[in-house]
Amino acid sequence: MNMTQVKSEDQNFKHIFIAGIEGKRFDISIQNGRFTSVVESMSAYDDQVRPDADLWISPGVIDLHTHLAWTDFDHSDQLKRDKHEIEVMQAQAFAATLRTGVTTARDAGGLMPSTAQHLAEHYGHPLKVETSSDMLGAADARGVKHLEQRLNDIFNTGAGWVKIMATGGLGAPTEQVLDPVFSEEEFAFIVRYAHAHHKKVLVHTWGGVTIDWSIQAGVESVEHGMFLTEDQAGRLAESRTAFVPTTSIYRIAADPKGVLALPAVINDRAARAVEAHSKAIGYAKRAGVRFGFGTDYATPALHGYNLQEMDTLIDYGLTRTEAWQSATTHAAEILGRGDELGQIAEGYLADAIIFNADPYQTKNAHQLRESIVSVIIGVQKP
């Protein structure tokens, strides 16, 4: 698979299929990192010139929940590594993520904007990254004054997102995993203060009252949400709050023989999450909730396999078209960039994947990944 970084020079595709549009071929031109022309091919192609008729183009995948700075599942293991080793591993994560067709990522905690810029420039991996820098969690449940200072510190890093750890996760006992980390007053303050400073908010929550608080406060997205109720799904849909379920990571974590090789107690907690997740997605789909694609991948064993999330979303009830929308048009909307990302359309950034098979017809993520010919990153001239 080749990485093509589109700069100011022209690039043209003749008689290529656009994934998701059956029976039509298109002539597509790219200039200065954007699609300048996308028109249906009207005339028969010249047999003397091989067309791109056996190729498909799709918008680049947007992973709304990944951890590109993490090198180990247990953060204490990362603290044992030296800085250069960590940087090299982070650069490898960028490269692997790009190779699998992810052209934009929202880092859900751990990656500083300065680090993301350094990795992209120094190692030549032009992954587009939006960051939330530090996460607000249990150690920050110390009142509004403390939270104001913490938020100001996050804003000063240049992050565009604020990440709230509203409940526990795999590290929390099952009977406590829905307990709120913050008071309702603290939670509402975080969202209000972030929005007042033009920052978007994503919320880690397994369910319970913090989903209600998220809807009331108007956050941009709730993450994981495996214990989402039918009533909450209806209110998520009404409020247009996005749902980023990150389903595949829990199936991986639940497997005692899986690549993460986690302790039995974590396997058990993940298994309970898996059992609940498909029901939550069923509620959300029936209610018309907007889904976003996110993997929560955070180690070298997982980066580069992001497309596995497609398989799990489909297994849990989304159609293939809905799964692709969660990773393209809907994901772009959740980022607030629906006017320039997530579509093969004139004026849009030319972030795209070229496949040698119809990605809407592939059987699984492995076959989909194997059919990638190249990944295009639309980079504009300064």
C-alpha positions in Angstrom: 0.0 0.0 0.0 1.3 3.4 -1.0 0.8 6.7 0.9 0.2 9.6 -1.5 0.4 13.0 0.0 -1.4 15.4 -2.3 0.1 18.9 -2.5 -0.5 21.6 -5.0 0.0 19.5 -8.2 -3.0 18.0 -10.0 -4.1 14.5 -9.6 -6.8 13.0 -11.7 -8.9 9.8 -11.6 -10.8 8.7 -14.7 -13.9 6.4 -14.6 -13.4 5.5 -10.9 -16.2 4.3 -8.6 -17.2 6.2 -5.5 -17.8 3.8 -2.7 -21.5 3.7 -1.8 -22.7 4.8 -5.3 -23.6 1.8 -7.4 -23.4 1.6 -11.2 -21.8 5.0 -11.8 -18.2 6.0 -12.5 -16.7 9.4 -12.0 -13.9 11.6 -13.2 -12.3 13.3 -10.2 -9.7 16.0 -10.1 -7.6 17.1 -7.1 -5.7 20.4 -6.9 -4.0 22.1 -4.0 -5.2 19.4 -1.6 -8.9 19.7 -2.4 -11.4 18.0 -4.8 -11.8 20.5 -7.6 -14.1 18.5 -9.9 -16.2 15.4 -9.2 -18.4 14.6 -12.3 -20.1 11.5 -13.5 -18.3 9.9 -16.5 -20.5 10.4 -19.5 -18.4 9.0 -22.3 -17.0 5.6 -22.9 -13.3 5.4 -21.9 -10.6 4.7 -24.4 -9.5 1.1 -24.4 -6.0 2.2 -25.1 -5.8 4.0 -21.8 -6.4 1.9 -18.7 -9.1 3.7 -16.7 -9.6 3.5 -12.9 -12.7 1.4 -13.4 -11.4 -1.3 -11.2 -10.8 1.1 -8.4 -13.0 2.7 -5.7 -12.5 5.9 -3.8 -13.9 6.6 -0.4 -13.5 9.5 2.0 -10.8 8.9 4.5 -11.9 7.3 7.7 -12.3 9.6 10.8 -11.5 7.8 14.1 -13.2 9.9 16.8 -11.7 8.1 19.8 -8.2 6.9 19.8 -5.1 7.3 22.0 -2.1 8.0 19.9 0.2 8.9 22.7 -0.2 5.7 24.7 2.2 2.9 24.2 0.9 0.5 26.8 -2.6 -0.6 28.1 -1.4 0.1 31.6 0.0 3.6 31.8 2.5 2.6 34.5 4.2 0.5 31.9 4.7 3.5 29.7 6.4 5.4 32.6 9.1 2.7 32.5 10.1 3.6 28.9 12.6 6.4 27.9 11.3 9.5 26.0 12.9 8.6 22.7 11.4 5.1 22.7 8.0 6.6 23.5 8.3 9.1 20.6 9.3 6.4 18.1 6.3 4.3 19.2 4.0 7.2 18.9 5.3 7.9 15.4 4.7 4.3 14.5 1.1 4.7 15.8 0.6 7.6 13.5 2.0 5.6 10.5 -0.1 2.5 11.3 -3.2 4.6 11.7 -2.7 6.3 8.3 -2.0 3.0 6.6 -5.4 1.6 7.6 -7.2 4.6 5.9 -7.7 6.8 8.9 -6.9 10.3 7.7 -8.3 12.3 10.7 -8.2 11.3 14.4 -9.6 12.8 17.5 -7.3 11.9 20.3 -9.3 11.2 23.4 -6.7 12.0 26.0 -2.9 11.9 26.4 -1.7 13.6 23.2 -0.6 17.2 23.4 -1.1 19.4 20.3 2.6 20.2 20.2 3.5 16.5 20.2 1.0 15.8 17.4 2.6 18.6 15.3 6.1 17.3 16.0 5.2 13.7 15.0 3.6 14.8 11.8 6.4 17.1 10.8 9.5 15.3 12.1 8.4 11.8 11.0 6.5 12.8 7.9 3.2 11.2 8.9 0.6 13.8 7.9 -2.3 12.4 10.0 -4.8 15.2 10.9 -5.3 15.2 14.6 -7.7 17.0 17.0 -6.7 16.8 20.6 -8.1 17.0 24.1 -4.7 16.9 25.9 -5.3 15.9 29.5 -8.5 14.1 30.7 -10.5 15.4 33.6 -11.1 12.5 36.0 -11.6 11.5 39.6 -8.5 13.5 40.8 -10.2 16.7 39.5 -13.4 16.3 41.4 -12.3 19.0 43.8 -14.8 21.8 43.1 -15.4 24.4 40.6 -12.4 26.6 41.4 -10.0 23.7 40.8 -11.7 22.7 37.6 -11.5 26.3 36.3 -7.7 26.2 36.7 -7.5 22.7 35.1 -9.5 23.8 32.2 -7.4 26.9 31.7 -4.3 24.7 31.6 -5.9 22.5 29.0 -6.9 25.5 26.9 -3.3 26.8 27.1 -2.1 23.6 25.4 -4.1 24.5 22.3 -6.5 21.6 22.6 -9.8 22.0 20.9 -11.7 19.4 23.0 -12.3 18.7 26.7 -12.5 15.1 27.8 -14.6 14.3 30.9 -14.1 10.9 32.5 -17.7 10.9 33.9 -17.8 7.3 35.2 -15.3 4.5 35.7 -14.3 2.0 33.0 -12.6 -1.3 32.8 -10.6 -0.5 36.0 -13.7 0.1 38.1 -15.7 -2.7 39.9 -18.8 -3.6 38.0 -21.2 -2.5 40.7 -19.6 1.0 40.7 -19.0 1.6 37.1 -22.1 3.8 36.6 -21.4 6.0 39.7 -20.6 9.6 38.7 -17.1 10.8 39.2 -18.1 14.5 39.4 -21.1 16.2 41.1 -23.8 17.4 38.8 -22.7 21.0 39.5 -19.0 20.2 38.6 -20.1 18.4 35.4 -22.3 21.2 34.3 -19.6 23.8 35.0 -17.0 21.9 32.9 -19.3 21.9 29.9 -20.4 25.4 30.3 -16.9 26.8 30.8 -15.5 24.8 27.9 -18.3 26.0 25.5 -17.7 29.6 26.7 -14.1 29.2 25.5 -15.2 27.7 22.2 -14.1 24.2 23.1 -16.0 21.0 22.3 -16.7 18.3 24.9 -16.6 14.5 24.7 -17.7 12.4 27.7 -16.5 9.0 28.7 -19.5 7.3 30.3 -20.7 3.8 30.6 -24.2 4.9 31.3 -26.4 6.1 34.2 -27.1 9.6 35.2 -24.0 11.1 33.5 -25.7 10.4 30.1 -28.6 12.5 31.3 -26.2 15.3 32.4 -24.5 15.1 29.0 -27.8 15.6 27.2 -28.8 18.5 29.5 -25.5 20.2 29.2 -25.3 19.9 25.4 -22.0 18.0 25.0 -20.9 17.1 21.5 -20.6 13.4 22.0 -20.9 10.6 24.6 -18.4 7.8 24.3 -18.9 4.0 25.1 -22.4 4.2 26.6 -23.0 0.5 26.7 -25.6 0.8 29.5 -27.6 3.5 27.5 -31.4 3.0 28.1 -34.1 3.2 25.5 -35.4 6.5 27.0 -31.9 8.0 27.0 -31.5 7.0 23.3 -34.6 8.9 22.4 -33.3 12.0 24.2 -29.9 11.7 22.6 -31.6 11.7 19.2 -33.7 14.7 20.0 -30.7 16.7 21.3 -28.5 15.6 18.3 -25.9 14.5 20.8 -23.6 12.1 19.0 -22.9 8.5 20.3 -19.4 7.1 19.8 -19.7 3.5 21.1 -16.2 2.2 20.6 -17.5 -1.4 20.4 -14.6 -3.4 19.2 -12.1 -2.6 22.0 -14.4 -4.3 24.5 -14.6 -7.5 22.5 -10.8 -7.5 22.3 -10.5 -6.8 26.0 -12.9 -9.6 26.8 -10.9 -12.2 25.0 -8.5 -13.9 27.5 -6.4 -15.1 24.5 -6.5 -11.8 22.7 -3.7 -9.4 21.7 -4.0 -7.4 25.0 -3.7 -10.5 27.2 -5.5 -8.7 30.1 -6.1 -10.1 33.6 -9.2 -12.3 34.2 -11.0 -9.6 36.2 -10.7 -7.1 33.2 -11.8 -9.8 30.8 -14.9 -10.3 32.9 -15.8 -6.6 33.1 -15.2 -6.2 29.3 -17.5 -9.3 28.7 -20.3 -7.6 30.6 -19.8 -4.4 28.5 -19.9 -6.5 25.3 -23.2 -8.1 26.4 -24.8 -4.7 27.0 -23.3 -2.9 24.0 -25.4 -4.5 21.2 -28.6 -3.7 23.1 -27.5 0.0 23.5 -26.8 0.2 19.8 -30.2 -1.2 19.0 -31.9 1.4 21.1 -29.8 4.2 19.5 -30.4 3.0 16.0 -34.2 2.8 16.5 -34.2 6.2 18.0 -32.3 7.8 15.1 -29.2 8.7 17.2 -26.2 10.0 15.1 -23.4 7.4 15.4 -19.7 8.3 15.3 -16.9 5.9 14.6 -14.3 5.5 17.3 -11.9 2.7 18.3 -10.4 3.6 21.7 -7.2 1.9 20.4 -4.1 2.7 22.4 -1.3 0.2 21.9 1.0 -1.0 19.1 -1.0 -4.2 18.9 -4.2 -2.3 18.0 -3.1 0.8 15.9 -3.5 0.0 12.3 -6.5 -2.3 12.8 -9.0 0.5 13.3 -11.3 -0.9 10.6 -12.3 -3.7 13.0 -14.7 -1.3 14.5 -16.7 -1.5 11.2 -17.2 -5.3 11.7 -18.4 -4.9 15.3 -20.8 -2.1 14.5 -22.3 -4.2 11.7 -22.5 -7.3 14.0 -24.4 -5.1 16.5 -27.0 -4.1 13.9 -25.8 -1.2 11.8 -26.0 -1.6 8.0 -22.7 -1.3 6.2 -23.8 2.1 4.8 -24.6 3.3 8.4 -21.2 2.1 9.6 -19.4 3.9 6.8 -21.4 7.1 7.5 -20.4 6.9 11.1 -16.7 7.0 10.0 -17.1 9.7 7.3 -20.0 12.1 7.0 -21.3 11.8 10.5 -17.8 11.8 12.1 -17.0 15.0 10.1 -20.2 16.6 11.4 -19.4 15.7 15.0 -16.0 17.4 14.6 -17.8 20.5 13.3 -16.1 20.0 10.0 -19.0 18.6 7.9 -18.4 21.3 5.3 -14.9 20.2 4.4 -14.4 16.5 5.5 -16.1 13.2 5.0 -17.3 13.4 1.4 -15.9 13.0 -2.1 -17.2 16.4 -3.3 -16.0 19.5 -4.9 -14.3 21.9 -2.5 -13.8 19.2 0.2 -10.3 18.3 1.5 -8.9 15.5 -0.6 -8.5 13.0 2.2 -9.4 9.6 0.7 -8.7 5.9 0.4 -8.3 4.1 -2.9 -9.4 0.5 -2.9 -9.1 -2.3 -5.6 -12.4 -3.8 -4.4 -15.8 -2.3 -3.5 -15.4 -1.5 0.3 -19.2 -1.8 0.7 -19.0 -5.5 -0.4 -15.9 -6.7 1.6 -16.6 -9.5 4.1 -14.6 -8.1 7.0 -12.0 -5.6 8.2 -9.1 -7.8 7.1 -10.4 -8.0 3.5 -11.1 -4.3 3.6 -7.6 -3.5 4.8 -6.0 -5.8 2.2 -7.9 -4.0 -0.6 -6.4 -0.6 0.2 -4.2 0.6 -2.7 -3.3 4.0 -1.3 -4.3 6.6 1.2 -4.5 10.2 0.0 -3.9 13.2 2.3 -5.0 16.5 1.0 -2.3 19.0 2.0 -2.6 22.5 0.9 0.2 24.9 0.0 1.1 27.4 2.7 
